Amino acid sequence: MVLDYIILGLYALGMVAIAYFTRRRSKSVDDFLHAGKKGINGWMSAFAYGTTYFSAVVFVGYAGKFGASFGLASVWIGIANAIIGSLFAWLVLAKRTKNMTARLSSKTMPDFFEKRYESRGLKVVSAVIVFVFLIPYSASVYSGLSSLFEYVFGIEGWIVMLALAALTAVYLFFGGYFATALSDFIQGIIMLVGVTLMVILFMNNENVNWDLTKLTSDVNKTWFTFESTNGGFFGSTMTLLSLIFLTSFGVWALPQTVHKYYAIRDKKAITQGTVVSTIFALIIGFGAYFVGSLSGLFPSELLASVKPDGYIPVLLAEVIPMGLIGVIAVLILSASMSTLSSVSLASASVVAVDLYKGSIKKDASDKRVNIVMKALCVVFVVISVVLAILNEEYGLAAIAYMMGISWGTLAGCFIGPFVLGVVWKRVTKCAAWTSVISCLVLTVSLIFILGCNHPAYTGGFVSALSNGINCSPMIGSICMIFSVVITALVSLFTKKPSKEALYEAFDKPIENEV
């Protein structure tokens, strides 16, 4: 156990050291957000993307909960994440986003919306949505980590959350995106080693009962069917397909993942990033869900006292020998630290750049905006930790579904205006507004409609809210499809963007076009 604590201590010191040595790379807003004019190379961009994509929520919440529910079928989620969420996303968006944001000189997604659609109001509304709905995602990461450390190390969850929050705030405050990208590269290597080690140790554990009928006798635990014993609209067929859709297409329009395209260096880096991010996602996604599916091969009494969200922490304590627990804990920490820093950076930037500089104090200096952004990173971390602690105390929502409601709302509001906006000149301001507002209303409405019609509904507001949030993958998928369809339809029947606006976004010559 002492060795495990030493490993954790060395990891924490390493993150602080990165913040210290990269502090000179975050003096301006552009430095803090995009690592300066040179940008980031392909390998670092790919690892930054991948480590932001996969966090403690995937390893603890999703892998445990859905691996247990769907068995080997859950591995399809990881495979789809690699092909759709990484390979296709980079092929479609990386080059286009890099060039268009350079032409428009946009630093954030709300800033992109203002300049692409010539609407300051759209920037303000989208900035508020980003800040508000990234909070539950960040809180879900803290909750996942606290669950791990409680079961494995016996440390109270709130202590873990506060320590992690302090560490995240320090290296993000001083280092900015360059520190984040550098640490993500190191953390990505740790994740690859760690997930490989997890798969090997789980498969070779003496408690695993390799009775393959457990993986094939139930129709929802095979490779080739999405059927389930649950049945109905809320059964696993719809749930699994929704999870695949949400987690694979959602990253196409999340501010923290799209940001990685802004800061990539050149065409060569984009090619490298496309390949590396896909391989990374395939290894991590497949490994995480495969480990989760193996929970069905362990003795049932071992997991009888915990919810599915806690399966992985309990099994880690059972499977991983002393001396290696620290390595696996660093794996989960690495996945989470990178996500937390990216989410905090995305949230703080939209408030500092889009609200403070854009609307409140337009004459604010670059130095002042940079200070405000760093302070907001800390504020966002604090709010997220408070929500995570409250969720732990009152059981407001499962870890996996907290992430789902965040991803679903953000991707639902933005996937039409952003993805169609970078590939199709015809998208209009009216269409962008329609997507953002209608998907926000649709999300809230579906939470209560599905919550009230859920089999577990017991009556009352709290039950409707809780059950509705538990349908977040389905809600997010519906909203994303609606966003693309409504954006396209409204664009066809409203006034075309001006030639000047289209020139600025699509045709204006820029230096170092990729």
N, C-alpha and C positions, 0 to 999 in steps of 0.2 A: 504493500500500500504506500510506503514511503516513496518508492520509485515512481509510482503513478503521480503522486503530488509533485515530485521533482520535474516530471515531464510537463505537467500543467504549468508549473512555475516558469520553466524555460520558454514555453510557448508564449505566455503572457509577456515576459521580458522581451522576447523577439518582436512582438507587435509594438511595444513601446519604443524599442530601438528603431524600428522602421519609421515610426512617427517622428522621432528625433532627427534622423538622418535625411528625411525628405521634407522637413519643415520649410526649407527655402524654396520649394517648388509649389507653394500655395500662397504667394504674396498677392496675386491679383485674382479677380473673379474667374478669368479664363484659365489661369493656372489651377485654381481650386476645383473647377468643374471639369476641365478637359485636359489637364496636365500640360498646358501651354500650347504654343503653336505647332510644335513638332508632332504632338499626339503620341499614341501608344502603338507599339508593334503588334503584329498579328497574334503571336503566342500569348502575350499578356492580355490582349483584348479578349481572346477566346477563353482564357481561364477566368477573367473577370466576368464574362458573360455566364459561363458555366457555374461558377461558384455563387453568383447572384441567383441563378435559376434554382439551384438545389440547396436547401437549408435544413435545419433541424426538423422543420415541419415535414419534409419528405422522409427523412430517416426515422423519425419518432412517430409522427402523426399518421402520414399517408401510408408508409410502408407497413406499420403495425396494424392500423385499422383496416385498410383495404387489402393488404396481403392476407390477413386472416379471413376477410369476407370472401375474397375471390380466388384465393389460392394462386396457382400458377397463372391464371388469367390476368392477374394484376400486373404481370410483367409487360403486358401489352402497353400499359401506361408509359413505362420507361422507354420502350422501343419507339412509341409515337413521339415522345418528348425529343428523342434524338433526331428522328427523321423530319418531323413537322416543326417542332419547336426550335431546333437548331439548324439543320441543313437547309430546309426550305426557307426559314425565316431569314437566314443570312443571304441566301441567293436572291431573294426578292427585295429585301429591305436595306442591306448594309450599304451598297454602293449608292442607291438612290437617296437614302437618308443622309449619308455623308455629304453628297454634292448639294442637295437641296438646302440643308441647314447651313452649309457654307455660303450659298448664294444669298440666303435670307438673313445671315448673321444671327441665327437664333440659338440660344443657349439651353433652352428647356423645351419640353413638349408644349406647355401653354404659350410660350413665346413663339414657337413654330405655328401654332394655331392662329395667333394674332396676325402674323405676317403672311401666312399662306392664304388666310381668308379675310384679311383686312378688317379684323374685328377685335377691338380692345376688350369689349365685354366678354367675348368668348375666352380670352386669356384669363380674365379674373375668375370666371366661373370654373373653368377647368383647373386652375391653380388651387382653388378651395377644395374641389373634389379630390384632387391628387393628395393634398395634405391630410384631409379627413380620412380617406379610405385606405391610405397606406398605414395608418396607425394600427388597425386590427391585424394586418399582416405582420408588422413588426412585433406586436404583442404575442402573436401566435409563435413566433420564433423564440421569444423569451420563455414562453410556457413550455415549449418542447424541450428546451435546455434544462429548465428547472426540474422537469419530470425525470430526465436522464440522471441528473446529479443526485436527486433525492433517492432514487432506487439504487444507484450504483455506489455512491459515496456516502449516503446518509446525511447529506447537507440540505438544510431547509431551502425550499425553492426561492424564497424572497432574497436570501443571501446571495444565491447564485445569480439571480437577475440583477441585483444591484452591482455586483462585482463585474459582470459582463458589460453592463451599461457604462460603468466608469471606464473600462478598458476601450470600448468602442468609441466613446466620446473623446478620449484622449488622442487616439491615433487618427481619428477622422478630423478633429479640430485642428491639429497641427499639420497633418500631412495632405489632406484633401484627396482628390481623385488619384494622383500619382501614388500616394501611400496606399490607397485602397487597391489599385491595380497591382502594385508590387506585392503587397501582402496576399492578394488573391492568387497570384502566380504560385507563391509558396504554399498557400493553403490548398490550392488545387492539387499540387503534388501530394500533399498529406492526405487529401481525400481519396486520390487514386490508390495509394498504398493502403489506406485504412479500409476502404470498402472491399478491396481484394482480400485483406486479412479477415474481415468479418465473414465473407462467404466461406473461406476455407475453414475457419474455426467453427462456424455453425454447422457445416456439413460433416465435420469430423467429431462433433461432440457426442459423448457416450449416451446422453439422454435422448438423442434423436432416434425415433423409431422409423426405420426406413421401410415402412409398410406402404408401398406405392398406391394401394387402394385408397388411402386417405387423400391422395392428390387427384384421384380419378373417379371415385365412386359417387361423389356429389357433383351434379351437373355444372355447378358454378365454379368448380375448381379444376378445370381442364384448360388446355391451350386453345381449344377451337370453338368454345361456346360461350355466349354471354347470358345464358339462361340462369335462373336462380330458383331456389326453393322459396324465396321471399314472395315473388309474384307481384302482380299489380303494377300500377303506374310508378310506385315508389320502390319497385324491386330492383335487383342488381343489374338487369339488362340496361335500363335507362341510366342507372347510377354510374355504371362502368363506362358506358359510352360518353356520358356527360363529363366524367373525370378525364378521359382521354382528350376530348375536345377542349375542355377548359384549360388543362395544364399544357396542352400542345400549341393551341392558337392564342391563348391568353398572353403569352410573352411577346407576341407580335405588337402589342399596344401598351405594354407596361412601361411607365417612365424610367424605371431603374434598369430595365434591360435595353430599351431603345437607346438610352444614353450612351451605351458602349459603341454604337455606330458613329456617334458625333465625334468621338475622340480618337478613332482609329487613324493610323498614319497615312497609308497610301493603298494603291491597288494590290500590291504584293501582300500587304498586311491583311487585306480583306480575304484574299485567296487562302492564306494561311489560317486565318481565323475561322473560315467556313469549315475547313477540314478538321482542325483541332477541336473546335467546339462540338462538332458532331461526334467525334470519337469519345471525347470527354463525357458528353451527355449519355452516350450509349453505355459506357462502362458504369457510370454512377447510377443512372436510372435503372438499368437492368439489375445491377447489384443490389440496390436498395430494396426494390420490390421483390426480388428473388429471396432475399433474406427474410422479408416480411412474410412471404408465402410459406416459408419453412416453419413458421410458428405452429402450423397445424400438425407437425410431426413430433412436437414435444408433448410430454405428459400433460393432460388437460388440467390436473390439479395444480400444476405449476403456475398457470395463468388464471385460475378460477377467481382469485380475489381482486383482479385488476380489470379495468376497461381496456378495450383494444388499443386506445391511445398509449397505454402503458406497457404493451406487450414487449416492444423492443428493449426499453430500459431493463425490464425484469429479465429478459433472456440474455442481455449483455452481462448482467451481474452473474448469471448462471453459467454462461458459456466462456466468457473471456477470463483467462487466468490472470492472477495478480502480476503486475509488471507490464501487462499489455493493455490493461484497462485504461491507463493513461493515454496510450496511443489512440485507442478508439474514441476516448473522450475528446482528444484533440481533433480527431476526424469530425465529430459533430460540432465542436467549437468552430473549426475552420469553415465548415459549411454555413454556419450561422453568422459568424463575424462578418464574412464577406457580404452576405445578404443584408444584414443590419446596417452596415456602412453604406451600401448602395441605396437602400431604402431611405435612410436618414438624409443622405446627400440629395436624393431626388426631391424629397419633401421640403427640405430647408431651401433648396434652390428656387423652387416655384414661389415660395413666399418672399424670399429676399429679392429675387430678380423680377418676378412677374407682378407681385403685389406692392412690395415696399418701393423698389426702384421704378416700377411701371406705373403705379397709381398714387402712392402715398407721398413719396419724396422723389420726384423725377430728376431733381438736380443733385442727388446724392452721388458722392464721388465713388470711384471704383473701390478704393480702400474701405470706405464706410460700408458699402454693400457687402464686401468680403467679410468684414467683422460681423455684420448682422447675420450673414449666412452661417458662419461658424457658430454663433450663439444659438441660432435656430436648430442647428444639428443637435446641440445639447438639449434644447427644449423638447424636440421631437423624441429623443431617447427617453427623457424623463416621463413624458406622457405615455409612451408605449409601455414602459415598465409599470407604471401605476395601473394601467388597464390590465396588464398581464397578471399582476398581483390580485386585483379585484376578481379577475376571471378564475384564478386558482382558488380563491376563497369562496366564491359564490357559484362557481360552475356555470358561467353564463353561456359558454359554447365550447364544443370540442375543438381541440387544437386544429385539426384538419379543416373544420368548417369555418373557423375564423379566417384562415388563409383564403378559403374558397369565396367568401363574401367580398373580400378585398379584391382579389383577382377578377372576379366576375363583374363587379361594379365598374372598376377602372377599364377593363378590356371592353365591357359592354358599351360604355360611353364613348370610348376613343377609337376602337378598331376600325370603324367605318371612316371617320374623318382623317385618321392618320394613315392607315394602310392604303385606302383608296386615294387619299390625298397626295401620296408620293408617287403613285403609278398612273393616275388618271387626271388629265387636265380639266375634265368636265365637272369635277366636284365643286359645289358651290357653298357659299357662306351659310345660306339657309339650310342646306342639307346637314352641315356640320352642327349647327345649333339644334336642329331637329333630333339628331342622334344623341347628343349630350343630354338634352333635357328629357326626351322621351324615355331613354334607357335608364336614367336616374329614377324617374317616376315608375317605370316598369319594374325595376329591381325591388323597390319598396313595396309595390303592390303585390308582386309575386311572393314575397316573403310571407305576407299575411294570408294571401289566398291559399297558397300551398300549405302554410302552417296550420290553417283552420281545417283543411281537408286531409291532413296527415293522419295515418292510423293511430299515432301516439298522442294526438291532440286531446287534452283533458278539459278544455274550456278556459277562457280568459286570455288576456293580452300576453302575459309572460309565456304561456304554453304555445300560443300562436307564433310569437317571435322566435322562441327557441327551436320549434319544429321547422319553422320557415328557414332559419339560418342553416339547419341541418340539410336543407335541400339546395344549398348554395351552388354545388356543381351544376345542377340542372338549371337553376336560375341564371347563372353566369353564361351557360351555353345558349340559352334562349335569347338572352340580351345581346350576345355577340352576333348571332345570326341576324337578329332584328336590326342591329346597328348597320351591318353591311347592306342589307336589303333596303332599309329606309334611306340610307345615305345615297345609294345609287338611284332609287326612284325619285326622290326629291330633287336630286341634281339634274335629272332629265327634264323636269317640269318647272325649273326655276331659271332665272337669268344667269347666263354664263359669266364666269369671272372675266374681269377686264383684261385686255391684251397686255397692259402694263404689269398687272399682277402675275399673269402667267409667264411673262418674260423674266420677271424677277425670280420666280420659283423654279422654272424649268430650263430656260435658255440663256440666261445671263452668264457670260464667260467668267470663270473664277480661276484663281491661281491653284495649281496642283490638283486639278480635277481628276477624280479616280474613275 
